[in-house]
Amino acid sequence: MKILFLTDNFPPEVNAPASRTYEHCVEWVKQGVDVTIITCNPNFPTGKLFPNYKNRLYNAEQIEGIKVIRVWSYITQNEGLIKRTLDYASFAIVSFFAGIFQSADIIIATSPQFFTAISGHFLSLVKNKPWVMEVRDIWPESIAAVGALKNKFVLGFLEKIELHLYKSCTKVIVVTEAFKRNLIRRNVPQDKIQVIKNGVDLTRFVPTKSTTNLRKSLGLENKFLIGYFGTHGMAHKLDFILDCCAKVSSPEIFFLFIGDGAEKKHLIKQVQELKLTNVLMLPSVAKELVVDYISILDVALVNLKKSKTFETVIPSKIFENAAMLKPLLLGVEGEAKQLVDTYHCGFCFRPEDENDFLNKLNLLFESRHDFVVYREGCTRLAEDFNRTKLAIQMLEILKTILPNNKSIS
């Protein structure tokens, strides 16, 4: 079985799409699948190439048994509609031409943006192979939710393309039940849609006990540490969190933000303007250091902008922090909130509700010496969303669309 997988993001990038794709493909290789990835040269989210990489037209490497083909794309920071569109469109075009020369039984194209899916669609036509659209965000609905695009005509045009892609693909893989309901309401056949939720690599996200040295090096000894790791973008509404930080009265409570993104420079300016002494903002850390930094936390913060659209998502940070036994402070409603409440692995506050945020933060702080119940919930959640099991579930779905019942070997 040969899978050709198109994705904008892949390690050494460390965002959720990169991690999900990498961890699924590693498991598929173990199961005997021949996997080829077509991706960009790594640059997300800063828009700057990672060390030791060049934006070449074509470069191939092997990672954990996966053939990884990196192609040229227009590289820009994740801000500005025109530049981002050029970024997405350039990858779609170049990945299409690169994919023509790759052997495949099945083609998979993953969002968040659907320009990659357009490439997958046309490759399936040229190669006469089935293709699978993996939907990590309902796009363009998600860009409308953060105000990045407001032109109703353009949004309507993009939605028509989106619906055509859903109808043209062999299968749609979505990451939440809410996404599935959304597509069914829009007349995508129910039997075409499968749900494979996000999860966590339990071999990588393993709790570590010794955090003293790292805390000391950051000057965070004896602090009750709330941490946010990941993209600092429009969707994450971290300016709201910083406004709340200014209202925190206890000198023991401290906030650590690690990551980069389109809003990072504005957030740094906000910290300075508010003269926040209980906030430390650091750039992204290497993938191999992420676990060390999560380990020093007392509580993991997950937040999104208040929007009906974001009630349908489940941020992957939930699973990774749960595997590290970090109680959650969640500012997302809908399916994500149901998950945290069901497993009793933290507190949920209403998005962009300052009073509720401060109240739930204080409840966590007051119960800080009795976190056993939350850690038990974290353990159950992580075990139920083991990425290995989810990858195998997705592979079983792919087997059902193999041409002529071709075997994996």
C-alpha positions in Angstrom: 0.0 0.0 0.0 1.4 3.3 -1.1 0.1 6.6 0.5 1.0 10.0 -0.9 0.3 12.6 1.9 0.2 16.3 1.2 0.6 18.6 4.2 1.7 22.2 4.7 3.3 21.4 8.0 5.7 18.6 9.1 8.5 18.2 11.6 10.8 19.9 12.6 7.7 22.2 12.8 5.9 21.4 16.0 2.3 22.6 15.5 -0.6 20.3 15.8 -1.0 19.4 12.0 2.7 18.6 11.8 2.6 16.3 14.9 -0.6 14.5 13.9 0.6 13.8 10.4 4.1 12.7 11.5 2.8 10.4 14.3 0.2 8.8 12.1 2.7 8.2 9.3 5.3 6.7 11.6 2.8 4.1 12.8 1.7 3.4 9.3 5.3 2.7 8.3 5.5 0.2 11.2 2.4 -1.5 9.8 4.1 -2.0 6.5 2.8 1.0 4.5 5.0 2.9 2.0 4.4 6.6 2.9 5.6 9.6 0.9 5.0 13.1 2.4 5.0 16.2 0.2 5.5 19.3 2.4 7.1 22.8 2.6 10.5 23.6 3.8 9.9 24.2 7.6 9.1 27.8 8.5 6.0 27.9 10.6 5.0 30.1 12.4 7.7 32.7 12.1 7.9 32.7 8.3 11.6 32.1 8.6 13.4 28.9 7.4 14.5 26.6 10.2 18.3 26.2 10.6 20.0 23.9 8.0 17.1 24.2 5.5 16.9 26.1 2.2 13.8 27.0 0.2 14.8 24.7 -2.6 12.5 23.7 -5.4 12.8 20.0 -4.5 14.6 18.1 -1.8 14.0 14.6 -0.5 15.0 13.0 2.9 14.1 10.0 5.0 12.5 10.4 8.4 11.6 7.4 10.5 11.1 5.3 7.3 8.9 8.1 5.7 10.0 9.5 2.4 9.7 13.3 2.9 9.8 15.6 -0.2 10.2 19.3 0.6 9.2 21.7 -2.2 9.5 25.4 -2.8 6.8 27.7 -1.6 6.4 31.4 -1.1 7.3 31.8 2.6 5.9 34.5 4.8 4.9 35.1 8.4 1.4 34.0 9.2 -0.1 37.5 8.8 -1.6 39.5 6.0 -4.3 37.9 3.8 -2.6 38.4 0.4 0.8 37.1 1.6 -0.8 34.1 3.3 -2.8 33.3 0.2 0.4 33.3 -1.9 2.0 31.0 0.6 -0.9 28.5 0.5 -1.4 28.7 -3.2 2.3 28.3 -4.1 2.5 25.1 -2.0 -0.6 23.8 -3.7 0.8 24.3 -7.2 4.3 23.0 -6.5 3.1 20.1 -4.5 0.8 19.1 -7.4 3.6 18.9 -9.9 5.9 17.1 -7.4 3.1 14.6 -6.7 2.7 13.7 -10.4 6.0 11.9 -10.2 5.2 9.9 -7.0 3.7 6.5 -7.0 0.5 6.1 -4.9 -2.5 3.9 -4.2 -4.2 6.6 -2.1 -3.7 10.3 -1.9 -4.4 12.2 1.4 -4.5 16.0 1.7 -4.9 17.7 5.0 -6.0 21.2 6.1 -6.0 23.6 8.1 -6.3 25.5 4.8 -7.8 23.8 1.8 -5.4 24.9 -0.9 -3.6 21.7 -0.1 -6.8 19.8 -0.6 -7.1 21.4 -4.1 -3.7 19.9 -5.0 -4.9 16.5 -3.7 -8.1 16.7 -5.7 -6.3 17.4 -9.0 -3.6 14.8 -8.3 -6.4 12.2 -7.9 -7.8 13.2 -11.3 -4.4 13.0 -13.0 -3.4 9.7 -11.4 -6.8 8.2 -11.3 -6.5 7.3 -7.6 -8.9 7.8 -4.7 -8.2 10.7 -2.4 -9.0 11.5 1.2 -9.6 15.0 2.6 -8.5 15.3 6.2 -10.3 18.3 7.8 -8.6 19.8 10.8 -10.5 23.1 10.5 -13.8 24.0 8.8 -12.2 26.4 6.3 -13.0 29.1 5.2 -15.4 29.3 8.2 -12.5 29.4 10.7 -10.8 32.4 9.0 -14.1 34.3 9.0 -14.4 33.5 12.8 -11.2 35.4 13.6 -12.0 38.3 11.3 -9.1 37.5 8.9 -11.5 37.7 5.9 -14.8 39.6 5.9 -15.7 39.9 2.2 -18.9 37.9 1.9 -18.5 37.4 -1.9 -15.1 35.9 -1.4 -16.1 33.7 1.5 -19.1 32.4 -0.5 -16.8 31.6 -3.4 -14.4 29.7 -1.2 -17.2 27.8 0.5 -18.4 26.6 -3.0 -14.9 25.3 -3.6 -14.9 23.7 -0.1 -18.2 21.9 -0.8 -16.9 20.7 -4.1 -13.8 19.2 -2.5 -16.0 17.3 0.1 -18.1 15.9 -2.7 -15.2 14.9 -5.0 -13.1 13.0 -2.4 -13.5 9.4 -1.6 -13.5 9.9 2.2 -13.6 12.9 4.5 -11.7 12.4 7.8 -12.7 15.0 10.4 -11.3 15.5 13.9 -14.5 16.1 15.9 -18.1 14.9 16.0 -19.1 18.5 15.6 -17.3 18.8 12.3 -19.1 15.7 11.1 -22.5 17.2 12.0 -21.5 20.4 10.2 -20.8 18.5 7.0 -23.9 16.4 7.2 -26.0 19.6 7.6 -24.4 20.8 4.3 -25.4 17.7 2.4 -22.1 15.8 2.5 -23.1 12.1 2.6 -22.9 10.7 6.1 -21.3 7.4 5.0 -18.4 9.4 3.4 -17.4 11.0 6.7 -15.2 9.3 9.4 -14.1 10.8 12.7 -10.5 10.3 13.9 -9.9 12.7 16.8 -6.6 14.2 17.8 -4.5 12.4 20.4 -1.1 12.1 21.9 2.1 10.1 21.4 2.4 8.4 24.8 6.0 7.4 24.1 7.0 11.0 23.8 4.8 12.9 26.3 6.0 11.2 29.5 5.9 13.1 32.8 9.4 13.9 34.2 9.9 14.4 37.9 12.9 16.7 38.1 12.0 20.3 37.1 14.0 22.2 39.7 16.9 23.2 37.4 14.8 24.5 34.5 12.5 26.5 36.9 15.6 27.9 38.6 17.1 29.0 35.3 13.9 30.8 34.4 13.6 32.5 37.8 10.3 30.7 38.5 11.1 28.9 41.8 8.2 28.8 44.2 5.7 30.0 41.6 2.3 28.5 40.8 2.9 28.3 37.1 0.3 28.5 34.4 1.6 27.7 31.0 0.5 28.2 27.4 2.5 26.4 24.6 1.8 26.9 20.9 0.9 29.3 18.2 0.3 32.9 19.3 -2.3 33.7 16.6 -5.6 35.6 16.1 -7.6 32.5 17.0 -6.0 32.0 20.4 -7.0 35.4 21.9 -4.1 35.7 24.2 -4.5 39.4 24.6 -7.6 38.6 26.7 -5.4 36.3 28.9 -2.9 39.1 29.4 -5.6 41.5 30.4 -6.7 39.0 33.0 -3.0 38.6 34.2 -3.1 42.2 35.2 -6.0 41.4 37.6 -4.4 38.5 39.3 -3.6 39.5 42.9 -1.6 36.6 44.3 2.2 37.1 43.8 2.6 33.3 43.7 0.7 32.9 40.4 2.8 33.3 37.3 2.1 32.9 33.6 4.5 31.4 31.0 3.9 31.7 27.3 6.1 29.8 24.8 5.6 30.0 21.1 5.5 32.3 18.1 2.9 33.6 15.7 1.3 36.5 14.0 0.2 38.1 17.3 3.4 37.6 19.2 4.9 41.1 18.8 1.6 42.7 19.7 1.4 40.5 22.9 4.9 41.5 23.9 4.0 45.1 23.5 0.8 44.5 25.6 2.9 43.0 28.4 5.1 46.1 28.4 2.2 48.5 28.3 0.4 46.8 31.2 3.8 46.5 33.1 3.0 42.8 33.9 5.5 41.3 36.3 3.7 37.9 36.5 4.3 37.0 32.8 7.3 35.6 30.9 7.1 35.2 27.1 9.6 33.0 25.4 10.0 32.0 21.7 9.3 28.5 20.5 11.5 25.7 21.8 12.9 22.7 19.9 10.6 19.7 19.7 12.9 17.7 22.0 12.6 20.3 24.7 8.8 20.7 24.7 8.3 17.9 27.3 10.8 19.5 29.6 9.0 22.8 29.6 5.6 21.3 30.0 7.0 19.4 33.0 7.6 22.6 35.0 4.0 23.7 34.8 1.4 23.4 37.5 -1.5 24.0 35.2 -1.8 24.1 31.4 -3.8 26.9 29.7 -5.7 26.3 26.5 -7.6 29.2 25.1 -9.5 30.2 21.9 -11.4 33.3 20.7 -15.1 33.4 21.6 -16.8 32.0 18.5 -19.5 29.5 17.6 -17.0 28.1 15.1 -14.5 27.2 17.8 -17.1 25.3 19.8 -16.6 22.6 17.2 -12.9 22.1 17.8 -10.8 20.1 20.2 -7.3 21.7 20.6 -4.6 19.0 20.5 -2.9 20.8 23.5 -5.5 19.1 25.6 -4.2 15.6 24.9 -0.5 16.5 25.2 -0.9 18.3 28.5 -3.1 15.6 29.9 -0.4 13.0 29.1 2.0 15.1 31.1 -0.6 15.0 34.0 -1.1 18.8 33.9 -4.6 19.9 35.0 -6.2 22.1 32.4 -7.6 25.6 32.5 -9.7 25.6 29.3 -11.2 28.6 27.6 -13.1 26.7 24.9 -16.7 25.7 24.8 -18.5 22.9 23.0 -16.9 19.5 22.4 -13.6 20.4 24.1 -15.4 21.5 27.3 -17.4 18.3 27.3 -14.2 16.3 27.1 -12.5 18.1 30.0 -15.7 17.9 32.1 -16.2 14.2 31.3 -12.7 13.2 32.4 -12.6 15.8 35.2 -9.1 16.9 34.3 -9.3 20.6 35.1 -11.6 23.6 35.0 -13.3 25.3 32.1 -14.1 29.1 31.9 -16.3 30.9 29.5 -14.2 32.3 26.6 -13.4 36.0 27.0 -15.2 36.1 30.4 -12.7 37.8 32.8 -14.6 37.1 36.0 -15.1 33.4 35.1 -11.4 33.1 34.2 -10.2 34.6 37.5 -12.7 32.5 39.4 -11.6 29.2 37.9 -7.9 30.2 38.2 -8.4 30.8 41.9 -10.2 27.5 42.3 -7.2 25.7 40.8 -4.8 27.7 43.0 -6.7 26.9 46.1 -6.8 23.2 45.3 -3.1 23.1 44.2 -2.1 20.7 47.0 -4.8 18.2 46.0 -4.4 17.7 42.3 -4.5 13.9 42.4 -8.1 13.7 41.1 -7.3 15.9 38.1 -4.2 13.9 37.3 -6.2 10.7 37.4 -8.6 12.3 34.9 -5.6 13.3 32.7 -4.3 9.8 32.7 -7.7 8.3 31.6 -8.0 10.9 28.9 -4.5 10.4 27.5 -4.9 6.6 27.5 -8.2 6.8 25.6 -6.7 9.1 23.0 -3.5 7.2 22.4 -2.2 8.4 19.0 -1.0 4.9 18.1 -4.6 3.5 18.4 -6.0 6.4 16.4 -3.5 6.0 13.6 -4.4 2.3 13.3 -8.1 3.2 13.2 -7.4 5.6 10.3 -5.4 3.0 8.5 -8.3 0.6 8.7 -10.5 3.2 7.0 -7.9 3.7 4.3 -7.8 0.0 3.6 -11.5 0.0 2.7 -10.8 2.3 -0.2 -7.8 0.5 -1.6 -8.1 0.0 -5.4 -9.0 -3.6 -6.3 -8.7 -4.6 -2.6 -4.9 -4.3 -2.8 -3.1 -5.5 0.3 -0.7 -3.4 2.5 2.4 -5.4 1.7 
